[in-house]
Amino acid sequence: MTIDCVTPAHFIGCDVGKTSIVVFDSRNGQIRTVPNRAADLADFAATLDRACLVICEVTGGHEAALLDALVEAGRAAHRADARKVKAFI
């Protein structure tokens, strides 16, 4: 699969949990919760435009279904190491 490289126009931050993912959209400041299930994540990924970058934390594998859905939908994603993010803050 080929993914076109574009500069992100906005960012989607995802707080990943075992049963749900809390999503923050930097474009409009909205927060919503998506069930951490393959079908729901595929629907979520399909709603995102190509100009966004989705960033999620490493959570012991609970982020895998989200990343799979994003890759399948051709959306840019980054798995951030929470320890490094906290050190940066």
PDB file of N, CA, C and O in Angstrom:
ATOM      1  N   MET A   1       0.851  -1.165   0.000  1.00  0.00           N
ATOM      2  CA  MET A   1       0.000   0.000   0.000  1.00  0.00           C
ATOM      3  C   MET A   1       0.900   1.232   0.000  1.00  0.00           C
ATOM      4  O   MET A   1       1.888   1.281   0.734  1.00  0.00           O
ATOM      5  N   THR A   2       0.569   2.207  -0.805  1.00  0.00           N
ATOM      6  CA  THR A   2       1.304   3.461  -0.859  1.00  0.00           C
ATOM      7  C   THR A   2       0.485   4.552  -0.182  1.00  0.00           C
ATOM      8  O   THR A   2      -0.710   4.702  -0.433  1.00  0.00           O
ATOM      9  N   ILE A   3       1.155   5.309   0.681  1.00  0.00           N
ATOM     10  CA  ILE A   3       0.498   6.412   1.366  1.00  0.00           C
ATOM     11  C   ILE A   3       1.187   7.691   0.932  1.00  0.00           C
ATOM     12  O   ILE A   3       2.405   7.813   1.057  1.00  0.00           O
ATOM     13  N   ASP A   4       0.415   8.649   0.422  1.00  0.00           N
ATOM     14  CA  ASP A   4       0.970   9.926   0.008  1.00  0.00           C
ATOM     15  C   ASP A   4       1.433  10.705   1.239  1.00  0.00           C
ATOM     16  O   ASP A   4       0.764  10.698   2.273  1.00  0.00           O
ATOM     17  N   CYS A   5       2.572  11.371   1.122  1.00  0.00           N
ATOM     18  CA  CYS A   5       3.079  12.196   2.211  1.00  0.00           C
ATOM     19  C   CYS A   5       2.528  13.607   2.070  1.00  0.00           C
ATOM     20  O   CYS A   5       2.675  14.245   1.027  1.00  0.00           O
ATOM     21  N   VAL A   6       1.903  14.075   3.114  1.00  0.00           N
ATOM     22  CA  VAL A   6       1.391  15.438   3.163  1.00  0.00           C
ATOM     23  C   VAL A   6       1.721  16.017   4.532  1.00  0.00           C
ATOM     24  O   VAL A   6       1.861  15.280   5.507  1.00  0.00           O
ATOM     25  N   THR A   7       1.843  17.321   4.600  1.00  0.00           N
ATOM     26  CA  THR A   7       2.034  17.972   5.880  1.00  0.00           C
ATOM     27  C   THR A   7       0.695  17.980   6.602  1.00  0.00           C
ATOM     28  O   THR A   7      -0.300  18.444   6.044  1.00  0.00           O
ATOM     29  N   PRO A   8       0.649  17.476   7.836  1.00  0.00           N
ATOM     30  CA  PRO A   8      -0.633  17.417   8.546  1.00  0.00           C
ATOM     31  C   PRO A   8      -1.236  18.800   8.755  1.00  0.00           C
ATOM     32  O   PRO A   8      -0.544  19.737   9.153  1.00  0.00           O
ATOM     33  N   ALA A   9      -2.514  18.916   8.487  1.00  0.00           N
ATOM     34  CA  ALA A   9      -3.243  20.165   8.714  1.00  0.00           C
ATOM     35  C   ALA A   9      -3.767  20.219  10.141  1.00  0.00           C
ATOM     36  O   ALA A   9      -3.994  21.297  10.690  1.00  0.00           O
ATOM     37  N   HIS A  10      -3.958  19.037  10.738  1.00  0.00           N
ATOM     38  CA  HIS A  10      -4.387  18.955  12.129  1.00  0.00           C
ATOM     39  C   HIS A  10      -4.006  17.596  12.687  1.00  0.00           C
ATOM     40  O   HIS A  10      -3.592  16.693  11.961  1.00  0.00           O
ATOM     41  N   PHE A  11      -4.158  17.480  13.991  1.00  0.00           N
ATOM     42  CA  PHE A  11      -3.729  16.275  14.679  1.00  0.00           C
ATOM     43  C   PHE A  11      -4.889  15.669  15.446  1.00  0.00           C
ATOM     44  O   PHE A  11      -5.777  16.368  15.934  1.00  0.00           O
ATOM     45  N   ILE A  12      -4.852  14.344  15.536  1.00  0.00           N
ATOM     46  CA  ILE A  12      -5.826  13.589  16.306  1.00  0.00           C
ATOM     47  C   ILE A  12      -5.042  12.878  17.405  1.00  0.00           C
ATOM     48  O   ILE A  12      -4.192  12.034  17.122  1.00  0.00           O
ATOM     49  N   GLY A  13      -5.331  13.219  18.652  1.00  0.00           N
ATOM     50  CA  GLY A  13      -4.674  12.570  19.782  1.00  0.00           C
ATOM     51  C   GLY A  13      -5.570  11.491  20.343  1.00  0.00           C
ATOM     52  O   GLY A  13      -6.763  11.712  20.552  1.00  0.00           O
ATOM     53  N   CYS A  14      -4.997  10.312  20.590  1.00  0.00           N
ATOM     54  CA  CYS A  14      -5.783   9.182  21.071  1.00  0.00           C
ATOM     55  C   CYS A  14      -5.223   8.651  22.384  1.00  0.00           C
ATOM     56  O   CYS A  14      -4.057   8.264  22.463  1.00  0.00           O
ATOM     57  N   ASP A  15      -6.064   8.637  23.410  1.00  0.00           N
ATOM     58  CA  ASP A  15      -5.731   8.043  24.697  1.00  0.00           C
ATOM     59  C   ASP A  15      -6.320   6.635  24.668  1.00  0.00           C
ATOM     60  O   ASP A  15      -7.533   6.457  24.778  1.00  0.00           O
ATOM     61  N   VAL A  16      -5.456   5.645  24.519  1.00  0.00           N
ATOM     62  CA  VAL A  16      -5.891   4.277  24.263  1.00  0.00           C
ATOM     63  C   VAL A  16      -6.099   3.509  25.565  1.00  0.00           C
ATOM     64  O   VAL A  16      -5.240   3.501  26.447  1.00  0.00           O
ATOM     65  N   GLY A  17      -7.239   2.877  25.662  1.00  0.00           N
ATOM     66  CA  GLY A  17      -7.552   1.994  26.784  1.00  0.00           C
ATOM     67  C   GLY A  17      -7.939   0.626  26.259  1.00  0.00           C
ATOM     68  O   GLY A  17      -8.093   0.437  25.052  1.00  0.00           O
ATOM     69  N   LYS A  18      -8.092  -0.312  27.149  1.00  0.00           N
ATOM     70  CA  LYS A  18      -8.423  -1.678  26.760  1.00  0.00           C
ATOM     71  C   LYS A  18      -9.767  -1.771  26.031  1.00  0.00           C
ATOM     72  O   LYS A  18      -9.891  -2.501  25.048  1.00  0.00           O
ATOM     73  N   THR A  19     -10.780  -1.027  26.517  1.00  0.00           N
ATOM     74  CA  THR A  19     -12.119  -1.144  25.936  1.00  0.00           C
ATOM     75  C   THR A  19     -12.548   0.054  25.106  1.00  0.00           C
ATOM     76  O   THR A  19     -13.485  -0.045  24.314  1.00  0.00           O
ATOM     77  N   SER A  20     -11.862   1.204  25.282  1.00  0.00           N
ATOM     78  CA  SER A  20     -12.259   2.389  24.519  1.00  0.00           C
ATOM     79  C   SER A  20     -11.058   3.295  24.272  1.00  0.00           C
ATOM     80  O   SER A  20     -10.019   3.178  24.922  1.00  0.00           O
ATOM     81  N   ILE A  21     -11.232   4.197  23.318  1.00  0.00           N
ATOM     82  CA  ILE A  21     -10.202   5.163  22.959  1.00  0.00           C
ATOM     83  C   ILE A  21     -10.836   6.544  23.007  1.00  0.00           C
ATOM     84  O   ILE A  21     -11.849   6.798  22.355  1.00  0.00           O
ATOM     85  N   VAL A  22     -10.229   7.434  23.785  1.00  0.00           N
ATOM     86  CA  VAL A  22     -10.694   8.816  23.852  1.00  0.00           C
ATOM     87  C   VAL A  22      -9.918   9.588  22.791  1.00  0.00           C
ATOM     88  O   VAL A  22      -8.687   9.559  22.760  1.00  0.00           O
ATOM     89  N   VAL A  23     -10.654  10.278  21.922  1.00  0.00           N
ATOM     90  CA  VAL A  23     -10.082  10.945  20.751  1.00  0.00           C
ATOM     91  C   VAL A  23     -10.241  12.451  20.875  1.00  0.00           C
ATOM     92  O   VAL A  23     -11.334  12.945  21.153  1.00  0.00           O
ATOM     93  N   PHE A  24      -9.148  13.181  20.668  1.00  0.00           N
ATOM     94  CA  PHE A  24      -9.175  14.645  20.654  1.00  0.00           C
ATOM     95  C   PHE A  24      -8.779  15.122  19.266  1.00  0.00           C
ATOM     96  O   PHE A  24      -7.748  14.702  18.739  1.00  0.00           O
ATOM     97  N   ASP A  25      -9.582  15.992  18.667  1.00  0.00           N
ATOM     98  CA  ASP A  25      -9.316  16.555  17.346  1.00  0.00           C
ATOM     99  C   ASP A  25      -8.846  17.997  17.514  1.00  0.00           C
ATOM    100  O   ASP A  25      -9.601  18.843  17.995  1.00  0.00           O
ATOM    101  N   SER A  26      -7.600  18.283  17.121  1.00  0.00           N
ATOM    102  CA  SER A  26      -7.040  19.628  17.299  1.00  0.00           C
ATOM    103  C   SER A  26      -7.714  20.664  16.402  1.00  0.00           C
ATOM    104  O   SER A  26      -7.650  21.860  16.684  1.00  0.00           O
ATOM    105  N   ARG A  27      -8.346  20.225  15.347  1.00  0.00           N
ATOM    106  CA  ARG A  27      -8.989  21.152  14.415  1.00  0.00           C
ATOM    107  C   ARG A  27     -10.188  21.855  15.033  1.00  0.00           C
ATOM    108  O   ARG A  27     -10.379  23.058  14.852  1.00  0.00           O
ATOM    109  N   ASN A  28     -10.992  21.093  15.762  1.00  0.00           N
ATOM    110  CA  ASN A  28     -12.220  21.678  16.311  1.00  0.00           C
ATOM    111  C   ASN A  28     -12.314  21.561  17.832  1.00  0.00           C
ATOM    112  O   ASN A  28     -13.288  22.021  18.427  1.00  0.00           O
ATOM    113  N   GLY A  29     -11.322  20.959  18.458  1.00  0.00           N
ATOM    114  CA  GLY A  29     -11.299  20.844  19.911  1.00  0.00           C
ATOM    115  C   GLY A  29     -12.277  19.840  20.480  1.00  0.00           C
ATOM    116  O   GLY A  29     -12.485  19.801  21.693  1.00  0.00           O
ATOM    117  N   GLN A  30     -12.881  19.027  19.629  1.00  0.00           N
ATOM    118  CA  GLN A  30     -13.864  18.056  20.099  1.00  0.00           C
ATOM    119  C   GLN A  30     -13.200  16.807  20.659  1.00  0.00           C
ATOM    120  O   GLN A  30     -12.147  16.370  20.195  1.00  0.00           O
ATOM    121  N   ILE A  31     -13.849  16.252  21.670  1.00  0.00           N
ATOM    122  CA  ILE A  31     -13.414  15.000  22.283  1.00  0.00           C
ATOM    123  C   ILE A  31     -14.555  14.004  22.140  1.00  0.00           C
ATOM    124  O   ILE A  31     -15.719  14.334  22.364  1.00  0.00           O
ATOM    125  N   ARG A  32     -14.203  12.782  21.765  1.00  0.00           N
ATOM    126  CA  ARG A  32     -15.217  11.732  21.693  1.00  0.00           C
ATOM    127  C   ARG A  32     -14.584  10.403  22.080  1.00  0.00           C
ATOM    128  O   ARG A  32     -13.360  10.285  22.146  1.00  0.00           O
ATOM    129  N   THR A  33     -15.401   9.431  22.329  1.00  0.00           N
ATOM    130  CA  THR A  33     -14.922   8.102  22.707  1.00  0.00           C
ATOM    131  C   THR A  33     -15.349   7.096  21.650  1.00  0.00           C
ATOM    132  O   THR A  33     -16.492   7.091  21.194  1.00  0.00           O
ATOM    133  N   VAL A  34     -14.401   6.243  21.270  1.00  0.00           N
ATOM    134  CA  VAL A  34     -14.650   5.206  20.268  1.00  0.00           C
ATOM    135  C   VAL A  34     -14.370   3.862  20.929  1.00  0.00           C
ATOM    136  O   VAL A  34     -13.327   3.699  21.562  1.00  0.00           O
ATOM    137  N   PRO A  35     -15.278   2.892  20.799  1.00  0.00           N
ATOM    138  CA  PRO A  35     -14.995   1.563  21.349  1.00  0.00           C
ATOM    139  C   PRO A  35     -13.729   0.969  20.698  1.00  0.00           C
ATOM    140  O   PRO A  35     -13.519   1.117  19.494  1.00  0.00           O
ATOM    141  N   ASN A  36     -12.913   0.314  21.486  1.00  0.00           N
ATOM    142  CA  ASN A  36     -11.681  -0.286  20.974  1.00  0.00           C
ATOM    143  C   ASN A  36     -11.987  -1.673  20.404  1.00  0.00           C
ATOM    144  O   ASN A  36     -11.547  -2.700  20.920  1.00  0.00           O
ATOM    145  N   ARG A  37     -12.764  -1.655  19.312  1.00  0.00           N
ATOM    146  CA  ARG A  37     -13.131  -2.864  18.567  1.00  0.00           C
ATOM    147  C   ARG A  37     -12.851  -2.614  17.094  1.00  0.00           C
ATOM    148  O   ARG A  37     -13.058  -1.506  16.600  1.00  0.00           O
ATOM    149  N   ALA A  38     -12.389  -3.622  16.400  1.00  0.00           N
ATOM    150  CA  ALA A  38     -11.953  -3.489  15.005  1.00  0.00           C
ATOM    151  C   ALA A  38     -12.988  -2.794  14.119  1.00  0.00           C
ATOM    152  O   ALA A  38     -12.632  -1.883  13.371  1.00  0.00           O
ATOM    153  N   ALA A  39     -14.235  -3.192  14.183  1.00  0.00           N
ATOM    154  CA  ALA A  39     -15.264  -2.611  13.305  1.00  0.00           C
ATOM    155  C   ALA A  39     -15.477  -1.130  13.606  1.00  0.00           C
ATOM    156  O   ALA A  39     -15.593  -0.317  12.690  1.00  0.00           O
ATOM    157  N   ASP A  40     -15.529  -0.783  14.894  1.00  0.00           N
ATOM    158  CA  ASP A  40     -15.721   0.619  15.274  1.00  0.00           C
ATOM    159  C   ASP A  40     -14.520   1.472  14.877  1.00  0.00           C
ATOM    160  O   ASP A  40     -14.670   2.618  14.453  1.00  0.00           O
ATOM    161  N   LEU A  41     -13.335   0.900  15.021  1.00  0.00           N
ATOM    162  CA  LEU A  41     -12.119   1.643  14.661  1.00  0.00           C
ATOM    163  C   LEU A  41     -12.004   1.817  13.157  1.00  0.00           C
ATOM    164  O   LEU A  41     -11.508   2.844  12.693  1.00  0.00           O
ATOM    165  N   ALA A  42     -12.452   0.839  12.390  1.00  0.00           N
ATOM    166  CA  ALA A  42     -12.446   0.975  10.928  1.00  0.00           C
ATOM    167  C   ALA A  42     -13.403   2.087  10.509  1.00  0.00           C
ATOM    168  O   ALA A  42     -13.085   2.879   9.622  1.00  0.00           O
ATOM    169  N   ASP A  43     -14.570   2.150  11.140  1.00  0.00           N
ATOM    170  CA  ASP A  43     -15.527   3.228  10.853  1.00  0.00           C
ATOM    171  C   ASP A  43     -14.927   4.582  11.216  1.00  0.00           C
ATOM    172  O   ASP A  43     -15.055   5.541  10.456  1.00  0.00           O
ATOM    173  N   PHE A  44     -14.277   4.664  12.368  1.00  0.00           N
ATOM    174  CA  PHE A  44     -13.639   5.900  12.809  1.00  0.00           C
ATOM    175  C   PHE A  44     -12.561   6.328  11.821  1.00  0.00           C
ATOM    176  O   PHE A  44     -12.532   7.488  11.409  1.00  0.00           O
ATOM    177  N   ALA A  45     -11.683   5.420  11.439  1.00  0.00           N
ATOM    178  CA  ALA A  45     -10.589   5.748  10.519  1.00  0.00           C
ATOM    179  C   ALA A  45     -11.125   6.243   9.177  1.00  0.00           C
ATOM    180  O   ALA A  45     -10.529   7.126   8.561  1.00  0.00           O
ATOM    181  N   ALA A  46     -12.228   5.690   8.729  1.00  0.00           N
ATOM    182  CA  ALA A  46     -12.814   6.086   7.445  1.00  0.00           C
ATOM    183  C   ALA A  46     -13.342   7.522   7.474  1.00  0.00           C
ATOM    184  O   ALA A  46     -13.468   8.152   6.424  1.00  0.00           O
ATOM    185  N   THR A  47     -13.655   8.049   8.675  1.00  0.00           N
ATOM    186  CA  THR A  47     -14.181   9.413   8.768  1.00  0.00           C
ATOM    187  C   THR A  47     -13.082  10.471   8.736  1.00  0.00           C
ATOM    188  O   THR A  47     -13.369  11.652   8.544  1.00  0.00           O
ATOM    189  N   LEU A  48     -11.839  10.064   8.919  1.00  0.00           N
ATOM    190  CA  LEU A  48     -10.731  11.021   8.986  1.00  0.00           C
ATOM    191  C   LEU A  48     -10.283  11.455   7.597  1.00  0.00           C
ATOM    192  O   LEU A  48     -10.255  10.655   6.662  1.00  0.00           O
ATOM    193  N   ASP A  49      -9.931  12.736   7.476  1.00  0.00           N
ATOM    194  CA  ASP A  49      -9.418  13.188   6.185  1.00  0.00           C
ATOM    195  C   ASP A  49      -7.915  12.903   6.106  1.00  0.00           C
ATOM    196  O   ASP A  49      -7.255  12.673   7.119  1.00  0.00           O
ATOM    197  N   ARG A  50      -7.406  12.925   4.900  1.00  0.00           N
ATOM    198  CA  ARG A  50      -5.999  12.589   4.670  1.00  0.00           C
ATOM    199  C   ARG A  50      -5.030  13.628   5.210  1.00  0.00           C
ATOM    200  O   ARG A  50      -3.826  13.375   5.264  1.00  0.00           O
ATOM    201  N   ALA A  51      -5.529  14.790   5.609  1.00  0.00           N
ATOM    202  CA  ALA A  51      -4.654  15.866   6.077  1.00  0.00           C
ATOM    203  C   ALA A  51      -4.400  15.810   7.580  1.00  0.00           C
ATOM    204  O   ALA A  51      -3.839  16.753   8.139  1.00  0.00           O
ATOM    205  N   CYS A  52      -4.797  14.729   8.246  1.00  0.00           N
ATOM    206  CA  CYS A  52      -4.570  14.651   9.684  1.00  0.00           C
ATOM    207  C   CYS A  52      -3.476  13.630  10.001  1.00  0.00           C
ATOM    208  O   CYS A  52      -3.187  12.737   9.204  1.00  0.00           O
ATOM    209  N   LEU A  53      -2.885  13.783  11.168  1.00  0.00           N
ATOM    210  CA  LEU A  53      -1.930  12.821  11.703  1.00  0.00           C
ATOM    211  C   LEU A  53      -2.505  12.334  13.020  1.00  0.00           C
ATOM    212  O   LEU A  53      -2.806  13.131  13.908  1.00  0.00           O
ATOM    213  N   VAL A  54      -2.655  11.031  13.142  1.00  0.00           N
ATOM    214  CA  VAL A  54      -3.193  10.436  14.362  1.00  0.00           C
ATOM    215  C   VAL A  54      -2.016  10.003  15.237  1.00  0.00           C
ATOM    216  O   VAL A  54      -1.110   9.301  14.787  1.00  0.00           O
ATOM    217  N   ILE A  55      -2.053  10.436  16.484  1.00  0.00           N
ATOM    218  CA  ILE A  55      -0.995  10.098  17.427  1.00  0.00           C
ATOM    219  C   ILE A  55      -1.626   9.340  18.586  1.00  0.00           C
ATOM    220  O   ILE A  55      -2.605   9.785  19.184  1.00  0.00           O
ATOM    221  N   CYS A  56      -1.040   8.180  18.888  1.00  0.00           N
ATOM    222  CA  CYS A  56      -1.534   7.401  20.011  1.00  0.00           C
ATOM    223  C   CYS A  56      -0.352   6.969  20.873  1.00  0.00           C
ATOM    224  O   CYS A  56       0.805   7.022  20.457  1.00  0.00           O
ATOM    225  N   GLU A  57      -0.683   6.543  22.080  1.00  0.00           N
ATOM    226  CA  GLU A  57       0.344   6.090  22.993  1.00  0.00           C
ATOM    227  C   GLU A  57       0.543   4.582  22.873  1.00  0.00           C
ATOM    228  O   GLU A  57      -0.329   3.866  22.380  1.00  0.00           O
ATOM    229  N   VAL A  58       1.684   4.118  23.322  1.00  0.00           N
ATOM    230  CA  VAL A  58       1.950   2.691  23.404  1.00  0.00           C
ATOM    231  C   VAL A  58       1.281   2.194  24.684  1.00  0.00           C
ATOM    232  O   VAL A  58       1.562   2.698  25.771  1.00  0.00           O
ATOM    233  N   THR A  59       0.400   1.208  24.554  1.00  0.00           N
ATOM    234  CA  THR A  59      -0.340   0.722  25.727  1.00  0.00           C
ATOM    235  C   THR A  59      -0.368  -0.797  25.786  1.00  0.00           C
ATOM    236  O   THR A  59      -1.431  -1.400  25.936  1.00  0.00           O
ATOM    237  N   GLY A  60       0.766  -1.395  25.672  1.00  0.00           N
ATOM    238  CA  GLY A  60       0.843  -2.845  25.818  1.00  0.00           C
ATOM    239  C   GLY A  60       0.070  -3.620  24.781  1.00  0.00           C
ATOM    240  O   GLY A  60      -0.409  -4.720  25.057  1.00  0.00           O
ATOM    241  N   GLY A  61      -0.060  -3.067  23.592  1.00  0.00           N
ATOM    242  CA  GLY A  61      -0.746  -3.764  22.511  1.00  0.00           C
ATOM    243  C   GLY A  61      -2.187  -3.353  22.306  1.00  0.00           C
ATOM    244  O   GLY A  61      -2.780  -3.712  21.288  1.00  0.00           O
ATOM    245  N   HIS A  62      -2.777  -2.610  23.237  1.00  0.00           N
ATOM    246  CA  HIS A  62      -4.171  -2.189  23.079  1.00  0.00           C
ATOM    247  C   HIS A  62      -4.339  -1.209  21.918  1.00  0.00           C
ATOM    248  O   HIS A  62      -5.457  -0.978  21.457  1.00  0.00           O
ATOM    249  N   GLU A  63      -3.238  -0.636  21.447  1.00  0.00           N
ATOM    250  CA  GLU A  63      -3.289   0.300  20.320  1.00  0.00           C
ATOM    251  C   GLU A  63      -3.234  -0.402  18.961  1.00  0.00           C
ATOM    252  O   GLU A  63      -3.413   0.250  17.932  1.00  0.00           O
ATOM    253  N   ALA A  64      -2.993  -1.695  18.934  1.00  0.00           N
ATOM    254  CA  ALA A  64      -2.786  -2.434  17.679  1.00  0.00           C
ATOM    255  C   ALA A  64      -3.990  -2.353  16.737  1.00  0.00           C
ATOM    256  O   ALA A  64      -3.814  -2.131  15.540  1.00  0.00           O
ATOM    257  N   ALA A  65      -5.195  -2.527  17.249  1.00  0.00           N
ATOM    258  CA  ALA A  65      -6.385  -2.490  16.386  1.00  0.00           C
ATOM    259  C   ALA A  65      -6.573  -1.103  15.781  1.00  0.00           C
ATOM    260  O   ALA A  65      -6.970  -0.977  14.623  1.00  0.00           O
ATOM    261  N   LEU A  66      -6.286  -0.057  16.567  1.00  0.00           N
ATOM    262  CA  LEU A  66      -6.378   1.307  16.048  1.00  0.00           C
ATOM    263  C   LEU A  66      -5.374   1.511  14.916  1.00  0.00           C
ATOM    264  O   LEU A  66      -5.734   2.017  13.854  1.00  0.00           O
ATOM    265  N   LEU A  67      -4.135   1.125  15.133  1.00  0.00           N
ATOM    266  CA  LEU A  67      -3.116   1.309  14.099  1.00  0.00           C
ATOM    267  C   LEU A  67      -3.435   0.495  12.850  1.00  0.00           C
ATOM    268  O   LEU A  67      -3.225   0.968  11.733  1.00  0.00           O
ATOM    269  N   ASP A  68      -3.936  -0.717  13.025  1.00  0.00           N
ATOM    270  CA  ASP A  68      -4.341  -1.537  11.876  1.00  0.00           C
ATOM    271  C   ASP A  68      -5.427  -0.837  11.060  1.00  0.00           C
ATOM    272  O   ASP A  68      -5.361  -0.798   9.832  1.00  0.00           O
ATOM    273  N   ALA A  69      -6.426  -0.284  11.749  1.00  0.00           N
ATOM    274  CA  ALA A  69      -7.526   0.400  11.063  1.00  0.00           C
ATOM    275  C   ALA A  69      -7.021   1.630  10.311  1.00  0.00           C
ATOM    276  O   ALA A  69      -7.454   1.900   9.190  1.00  0.00           O
ATOM    277  N   LEU A  70      -6.109   2.370  10.929  1.00  0.00           N
ATOM    278  CA  LEU A  70      -5.567   3.576  10.280  1.00  0.00           C
ATOM    279  C   LEU A  70      -4.753   3.229   9.044  1.00  0.00           C
ATOM    280  O   LEU A  70      -4.886   3.879   8.007  1.00  0.00           O
ATOM    281  N   VAL A  71      -3.919   2.218   9.150  1.00  0.00           N
ATOM    282  CA  VAL A  71      -3.117   1.796   7.997  1.00  0.00           C
ATOM    283  C   VAL A  71      -4.026   1.310   6.875  1.00  0.00           C
ATOM    284  O   VAL A  71      -3.816   1.645   5.710  1.00  0.00           O
ATOM    285  N   GLU A  72      -5.027   0.527   7.224  1.00  0.00           N
ATOM    286  CA  GLU A  72      -5.971   0.015   6.220  1.00  0.00           C
ATOM    287  C   GLU A  72      -6.700   1.159   5.515  1.00  0.00           C
ATOM    288  O   GLU A  72      -6.985   1.073   4.321  1.00  0.00           O
ATOM    289  N   ALA A  73      -7.002   2.228   6.253  1.00  0.00           N
ATOM    290  CA  ALA A  73      -7.702   3.383   5.675  1.00  0.00           C
ATOM    291  C   ALA A  73      -6.747   4.358   4.986  1.00  0.00           C
ATOM    292  O   ALA A  73      -7.187   5.337   4.383  1.00  0.00           O
ATOM    293  N   GLY A  74      -5.443   4.092   5.073  1.00  0.00           N
ATOM    294  CA  GLY A  74      -4.465   4.966   4.430  1.00  0.00           C
ATOM    295  C   GLY A  74      -4.257   6.283   5.157  1.00  0.00           C
ATOM    296  O   GLY A  74      -3.958   7.298   4.529  1.00  0.00           O
ATOM    297  N   ARG A  75      -4.414   6.276   6.486  1.00  0.00           N
ATOM    298  CA  ARG A  75      -4.247   7.489   7.279  1.00  0.00           C
ATOM    299  C   ARG A  75      -2.892   7.461   7.984  1.00  0.00           C
ATOM    300  O   ARG A  75      -2.417   6.404   8.398  1.00  0.00           O
ATOM    301  N   ALA A  76      -2.282   8.629   8.111  1.00  0.00           N
ATOM    302  CA  ALA A  76      -0.984   8.735   8.771  1.00  0.00           C
ATOM    303  C   ALA A  76      -1.154   8.547  10.277  1.00  0.00           C
ATOM    304  O   ALA A  76      -2.094   9.069  10.876  1.00  0.00           O
ATOM    305  N   ALA A  77      -0.227   7.791  10.883  1.00  0.00           N
ATOM    306  CA  ALA A  77      -0.310   7.527  12.315  1.00  0.00           C
ATOM    307  C   ALA A  77       1.084   7.474  12.921  1.00  0.00           C
ATOM    308  O   ALA A  77       2.061   7.137  12.253  1.00  0.00           O
ATOM    309  N   HIS A  78       1.150   7.818  14.204  1.00  0.00           N
ATOM    310  CA  HIS A  78       2.404   7.745  14.949  1.00  0.00           C
ATOM    311  C   HIS A  78       2.111   7.165  16.323  1.00  0.00           C
ATOM    312  O   HIS A  78       1.209   7.620  17.027  1.00  0.00           O
ATOM    313  N   ARG A  79       2.889   6.149  16.692  1.00  0.00           N
ATOM    314  CA  ARG A  79       2.768   5.548  18.024  1.00  0.00           C
ATOM    315  C   ARG A  79       3.858   6.175  18.900  1.00  0.00           C
ATOM    316  O   ARG A  79       5.047   5.914  18.717  1.00  0.00           O
ATOM    317  N   ALA A  80       3.434   6.995  19.843  1.00  0.00           N
ATOM    318  CA  ALA A  80       4.373   7.734  20.685  1.00  0.00           C
ATOM    319  C   ALA A  80       4.643   6.978  21.978  1.00  0.00           C
ATOM    320  O   ALA A  80       3.725   6.447  22.603  1.00  0.00           O
ATOM    321  N   ASP A  81       5.901   6.936  22.369  1.00  0.00           N
ATOM    322  CA  ASP A  81       6.303   6.329  23.635  1.00  0.00           C
ATOM    323  C   ASP A  81       5.952   7.311  24.752  1.00  0.00           C
ATOM    324  O   ASP A  81       6.516   8.404  24.814  1.00  0.00           O
ATOM    325  N   ALA A  82       5.030   6.934  25.628  1.00  0.00           N
ATOM    326  CA  ALA A  82       4.546   7.827  26.684  1.00  0.00           C
ATOM    327  C   ALA A  82       5.688   8.329  27.567  1.00  0.00           C
ATOM    328  O   ALA A  82       5.665   9.479  28.005  1.00  0.00           O
ATOM    329  N   ARG A  83       6.662   7.503  27.828  1.00  0.00           N
ATOM    330  CA  ARG A  83       7.796   7.919  28.664  1.00  0.00           C
ATOM    331  C   ARG A  83       8.548   9.075  28.018  1.00  0.00           C
ATOM    332  O   ARG A  83       8.945  10.020  28.700  1.00  0.00           O
ATOM    333  N   LYS A  84       8.747   9.002  26.699  1.00  0.00           N
ATOM    334  CA  LYS A  84       9.452  10.068  25.993  1.00  0.00           C
ATOM    335  C   LYS A  84       8.605  11.348  25.925  1.00  0.00           C
ATOM    336  O   LYS A  84       9.132  12.457  26.016  1.00  0.00           O
ATOM    337  N   VAL A  85       7.308  11.180  25.768  1.00  0.00           N
ATOM    338  CA  VAL A  85       6.411  12.339  25.726  1.00  0.00           C
ATOM    339  C   VAL A  85       6.439  13.044  27.085  1.00  0.00           C
ATOM    340  O   VAL A  85       6.537  14.269  27.146  1.00  0.00           O
ATOM    341  N   LYS A  86       6.354  12.288  28.154  1.00  0.00           N
ATOM    342  CA  LYS A  86       6.380  12.871  29.499  1.00  0.00           C
ATOM    343  C   LYS A  86       7.718  13.541  29.773  1.00  0.00           C
ATOM    344  O   LYS A  86       7.760  14.587  30.421  1.00  0.00           O
ATOM    345  N   ALA A  87       8.807  12.960  29.294  1.00  0.00           N
ATOM    346  CA  ALA A  87      10.131  13.574  29.472  1.00  0.00           C
ATOM    347  C   ALA A  87      10.201  14.903  28.714  1.00  0.00           C
ATOM    348  O   ALA A  87      10.822  15.856  29.183  1.00  0.00           O
ATOM    349  N   PHE A  88       9.568  14.962  27.555  1.00  0.00           N
ATOM    350  CA  PHE A  88       9.544  16.203  26.769  1.00  0.00           C
ATOM    351  C   PHE A  88       8.743  17.292  27.477  1.00  0.00           C
ATOM    352  O   PHE A  88       9.135  18.459  27.501  1.00  0.00           O
ATOM    353  N   ILE A  89       7.615  16.886  28.052  1.00  0.00           N
ATOM    354  CA  ILE A  89       6.755  17.848  28.754  1.00  0.00           C
ATOM    355  C   ILE A  89       7.515  18.464  29.901  1.00  0.00           C
ATOM    356  O   ILE A  89       6.973  19.301  30.622  1.00  0.00           O
TER     357      ILE A  89
END
